[in-house]
Amino acid sequence: MKFFKNKFFIIVMSLALFIVIFAVTLSAMGQTGPINNTLNIVATPFRYVGLKIGEAFHGFSKYFTSIDELDKENQSLIDEIERLEGELADSQAIKEENERLREYIEFKKTYPDLALTEALIISSESENHSTIFTLNKGREDGIKVGMPVVISKGVVGSVCEIGSTWCKVRVITEASSSIGAYVSRSGEIGLIEGDISLKNTGECILNYLPADADIEVGDLIYTSGLGSVYPRGLLIGEVTDIKTDEYLRAKIARVRCAVNFDSLTYVMIVTDYDIHVEE
């Protein structure tokens, strides 16, 4: 092997052999003092090296022990963070649930004659450029096609399709939607209709207003109850712009819907109400 051919190794081994022979010779001559002294001299460097090696192993052991303790501490901190995050999520869920129930109660106080069924939106889709929400309530829950769908902030749309445990809702911004409406300040009556060009802005059109209609930007628009689909007095939205059609001799108003359709989770289906229309 190349290792045994190394000159340094040969010299060291020769020196060690010489020392051993020398020590044995002195021992045979009864000279133990020089032997002990010689062995101590020889052993000193090895003892030093052994001490340093021991210190090094102790250092490594201490280092790895420290790493292990840090890993345990980090895992403990991670577990604590996950626990706190879980508590925060639970707290947020409880807060949202309380807010939803509070809104539901306030809505019932405002509209005591409405029979409501709460529903969860389980999917959203587009059919022929129309936004459709699917809810987790259907025929088994007493839901029927045409029933209005609302939240505490205003009108969402109406049920357009139904299954045994689900139903679909078409929102009021769709072109096929129309709602009898009135201006809260002046009582002017018109018809809210969806407009495909305004769909993405969350707006619709208030049509069939006379040319001299008393309507202003900022006016609030509510359901009139005409047509017996929506009960009277549900908020639709706010007027953002008014134009006059000289050919038709009528005013047309743009209305920003009170409901943000992109943020909906829960809605209320109006399953029954007393029809009340003011003349």
C-alpha positions as CSV (number, residue, x, y, z in Angstrom):
1,M,0.0,0.0,0.0
2,K,1.1,3.5,-0.7
3,F,0.5,4.5,2.9
4,F,3.2,2.2,4.2
5,K,5.7,3.6,1.6
6,N,5.3,7.1,2.9
7,K,8.7,8.3,4.2
8,F,7.2,10.2,7.1
9,F,5.4,7.1,8.4
10,I,8.6,5.1,8.1
11,I,10.6,7.7,10.1
12,V,7.9,7.9,12.8
13,M,7.7,4.1,13.1
14,S,11.5,3.8,13.2
15,L,11.7,6.4,15.9
16,A,9.0,4.7,18.0
17,L,10.8,1.4,17.6
18,F,14.1,2.9,18.7
19,I,12.5,4.4,21.7
20,V,10.9,1.1,22.7
21,I,14.2,-0.8,22.3
22,F,16.0,1.9,24.2
23,A,13.4,1.8,27.0
24,V,13.6,-2.0,27.2
25,T,17.4,-1.9,27.3
26,L,17.4,0.6,30.2
27,S,14.8,-1.5,32.0
28,A,17.0,-4.6,31.7
29,M,19.9,-2.6,33.2
30,G,17.6,-1.5,36.1
31,Q,17.4,2.1,34.9
32,T,13.6,2.6,35.4
33,G,13.8,6.3,36.1
34,P,15.1,7.2,32.7
35,I,12.5,4.9,31.2
36,N,9.6,6.6,33.0
37,N,11.1,10.0,32.0
38,T,11.5,8.9,28.4
39,L,8.0,7.4,28.2
40,N,6.5,10.6,29.7
41,I,8.4,12.6,27.1
42,V,7.1,10.4,24.3
43,A,3.6,10.2,25.7
44,T,3.2,14.0,26.2
45,P,2.5,14.9,22.6
46,F,0.1,11.9,22.4
47,R,-1.6,12.9,25.6
48,Y,-2.0,16.5,24.2
49,V,-3.4,15.2,20.9
50,G,-5.7,12.9,22.9
51,L,-6.9,15.8,25.0
52,K,-7.6,17.9,22.0
53,I,-9.4,15.1,20.3
54,G,-11.5,14.6,23.4
55,E,-12.3,18.3,23.5
56,A,-13.2,18.2,19.9
57,F,-15.6,15.3,20.4
58,H,-17.1,17.1,23.4
59,G,-17.5,20.2,21.2
60,F,-19.2,18.2,18.5
61,S,-21.4,16.5,21.0
62,K,-22.4,19.8,22.5
63,Y,-22.9,21.3,19.0
64,F,-25.2,18.5,17.9
65,T,-27.0,18.6,21.2
66,S,-27.6,22.3,20.7
67,I,-28.9,21.7,17.1
68,D,-31.3,19.1,18.4
69,E,-32.5,21.5,21.1
70,L,-33.0,24.2,18.5
71,D,-34.9,21.8,16.3
72,K,-37.2,20.9,19.2
73,E,-37.7,24.6,20.1
74,N,-38.4,25.5,16.4
75,Q,-41.0,22.6,16.2
76,S,-42.5,23.8,19.5
77,L,-42.8,27.4,18.0
78,I,-44.3,26.0,14.8
79,D,-46.9,24.0,16.7
80,E,-47.8,27.1,18.7
81,I,-48.1,29.2,15.6
82,E,-50.4,26.6,14.0
83,R,-52.5,26.5,17.2
84,L,-52.8,30.3,17.3
85,E,-53.6,30.4,13.5
86,G,-56.3,27.8,14.1
87,E,-57.8,29.9,17.0
88,L,-57.6,33.0,14.8
89,A,-59.4,31.2,11.9
90,D,-62.0,29.9,14.3
91,S,-62.5,33.4,15.8
92,Q,-62.8,35.0,12.3
93,A,-65.3,32.3,11.3
94,I,-67.3,33.0,14.5
95,K,-67.2,36.7,13.9
96,E,-68.4,36.3,10.3
97,E,-71.2,34.0,11.4
98,N,-72.3,36.5,14.1
99,E,-72.3,39.3,11.5
100,R,-74.3,37.3,9.1
101,L,-76.9,36.4,11.7
102,R,-77.1,40.0,12.9
103,E,-77.7,41.1,9.3
104,Y,-80.4,38.4,8.9
105,I,-82.1,39.5,12.1
106,E,-82.0,43.2,11.2
107,F,-83.4,42.3,7.7
108,K,-86.2,40.4,9.3
109,K,-87.0,43.3,11.5
110,T,-87.2,45.6,8.5
111,Y,-89.2,43.2,6.4
112,P,-91.3,41.2,8.9
113,D,-93.8,40.0,6.3
114,L,-91.1,38.1,4.3
115,A,-90.6,34.4,4.7
116,L,-86.9,33.7,4.1
117,T,-84.8,30.6,3.6
118,E,-81.1,31.1,3.9
119,A,-78.9,29.4,1.2
120,L,-75.2,29.0,0.5
121,I,-73.8,29.7,-3.0
122,I,-72.0,26.5,-4.0
123,S,-70.9,27.5,-7.5
124,S,-70.9,30.3,-10.0
125,E,-70.9,29.9,-13.8
126,S,-71.6,31.7,-17.0
127,E,-74.2,30.6,-19.4
128,N,-74.7,32.5,-22.7
129,H,-73.0,35.6,-21.1
130,S,-75.2,35.3,-18.0
131,T,-74.0,35.0,-14.5
132,I,-75.6,32.1,-12.7
133,F,-75.3,31.2,-9.0
134,T,-76.1,27.7,-7.8
135,L,-77.5,27.5,-4.3
136,N,-77.7,24.5,-1.9
137,K,-81.5,24.7,-1.5
138,G,-84.1,23.3,-3.9
139,R,-87.5,21.8,-4.3
140,E,-87.3,19.8,-1.1
141,D,-86.8,23.1,0.8
142,G,-89.9,24.6,-0.8
143,I,-88.0,26.7,-3.4
144,K,-89.8,27.5,-6.7
145,V,-88.8,29.2,-9.9
146,G,-89.3,32.9,-9.8
147,M,-88.6,33.4,-6.1
148,P,-86.6,36.5,-5.3
149,V,-83.1,36.2,-3.9
150,V,-81.7,39.0,-1.7
151,I,-79.2,39.9,1.0
152,S,-79.4,42.5,3.7
153,K,-77.9,45.1,1.3
154,G,-80.3,44.6,-1.5
155,V,-81.7,42.5,-4.4
156,V,-79.5,39.8,-5.9
157,G,-81.8,38.2,-8.5
158,S,-84.4,35.4,-8.9
159,V,-84.5,31.7,-9.1
160,C,-84.4,30.6,-12.7
161,E,-83.9,26.8,-12.4
162,I,-84.5,24.2,-9.7
163,G,-83.6,20.7,-8.7
164,S,-84.5,18.6,-5.7
165,T,-81.7,19.9,-3.5
166,W,-80.4,22.9,-5.5
167,C,-81.5,25.9,-7.5
168,K,-79.9,28.4,-9.9
169,V,-80.2,32.2,-9.6
170,R,-79.9,34.8,-12.4
171,V,-78.7,38.1,-11.1
172,I,-80.4,41.4,-11.9
173,T,-77.6,42.8,-14.1
174,E,-78.3,40.2,-16.8
175,A,-80.0,41.3,-20.0
176,S,-83.0,39.0,-19.4
177,S,-83.7,40.4,-16.0
178,S,-86.4,43.1,-15.4
179,I,-87.8,44.5,-12.1
180,G,-90.5,47.0,-11.4
181,A,-88.9,49.9,-9.6
182,Y,-89.5,53.4,-8.2
183,V,-87.4,56.4,-7.1
184,S,-87.5,56.6,-3.3
185,R,-87.3,60.4,-3.2
186,S,-89.9,61.3,-5.8
187,G,-91.9,58.1,-6.3
188,E,-91.2,58.0,-10.1
189,I,-91.9,54.5,-11.5
190,G,-89.8,52.7,-14.1
191,L,-88.4,49.3,-15.0
192,I,-84.9,48.1,-14.0
193,E,-83.4,46.1,-16.8
194,G,-80.0,44.4,-17.2
195,D,-77.7,45.6,-19.9
196,I,-74.9,43.4,-21.3
197,S,-72.7,46.5,-21.8
198,L,-72.9,47.3,-18.1
199,K,-72.8,43.9,-16.7
200,N,-69.1,44.0,-15.6
201,T,-69.6,47.4,-13.9
202,G,-72.3,46.0,-11.6
203,E,-74.9,48.5,-13.1
204,C,-78.2,48.2,-14.8
205,I,-80.7,50.6,-16.5
206,L,-83.8,52.3,-15.2
207,N,-86.1,52.6,-18.3
208,Y,-89.6,53.9,-19.1
209,L,-89.3,57.1,-17.2
210,P,-91.2,60.1,-18.7
211,A,-89.1,62.9,-20.1
212,D,-90.1,65.2,-17.2
213,A,-89.4,62.5,-14.5
214,D,-88.1,63.8,-11.2
215,I,-84.9,61.9,-10.8
216,E,-81.4,62.9,-9.8
217,V,-78.0,61.3,-9.5
218,G,-77.7,59.8,-6.0
219,D,-81.4,58.8,-5.8
220,L,-82.0,55.4,-4.3
221,I,-84.1,52.9,-6.4
222,Y,-86.3,50.3,-4.8
223,T,-88.5,47.5,-6.0
224,S,-92.1,48.7,-6.7
225,G,-93.8,45.3,-6.2
226,L,-95.4,45.6,-9.7
227,G,-95.5,42.2,-11.4
228,S,-95.7,40.3,-8.1
229,V,-92.2,38.8,-8.5
230,Y,-90.4,41.0,-6.0
231,P,-92.0,42.5,-2.9
232,R,-92.1,46.2,-2.6
233,G,-89.4,48.2,-0.9
234,L,-86.2,46.2,-1.5
235,L,-83.2,48.3,-2.3
236,I,-81.9,47.8,-5.9
237,G,-79.2,50.5,-6.1
238,E,-78.3,54.2,-6.6
239,V,-78.6,56.4,-9.7
240,T,-75.2,57.2,-11.2
241,D,-76.1,58.9,-14.5
242,I,-79.2,60.2,-16.3
243,K,-79.7,60.7,-20.0
244,T,-82.7,61.9,-22.1
245,D,-83.8,60.0,-25.2
246,E,-85.2,62.8,-27.4
247,Y,-86.6,60.3,-29.8
248,L,-88.5,58.3,-27.2
249,R,-89.1,61.4,-25.1
250,A,-88.0,59.5,-22.0
251,K,-85.2,59.6,-19.4
252,I,-82.8,56.7,-18.9
253,A,-80.9,56.3,-15.7
254,R,-77.9,54.1,-14.9
255,V,-78.2,52.5,-11.5
256,R,-75.3,51.0,-9.6
257,C,-76.5,47.9,-7.8
258,A,-76.3,47.9,-4.0
259,V,-75.0,44.3,-4.0
260,N,-71.5,43.3,-4.9
261,F,-72.1,40.1,-6.8
262,D,-68.4,39.1,-6.7
263,S,-68.3,38.8,-2.8
264,L,-71.5,36.8,-2.2
265,T,-71.4,33.7,0.0
266,Y,-74.8,33.4,1.6
267,V,-78.1,34.7,0.3
268,M,-81.8,34.7,1.4
269,I,-84.5,33.3,-0.8
270,V,-87.9,35.0,-0.3
271,T,-90.3,32.0,-0.2
272,D,-93.4,34.0,0.6
273,Y,-94.6,37.6,1.2
274,D,-97.7,39.7,1.4
275,I,-98.2,41.5,-1.9
276,H,-98.5,45.2,-1.2
277,V,-98.3,47.8,-3.9
278,E,-98.9,51.5,-3.4
279,E,-101.0,53.2,-6.0
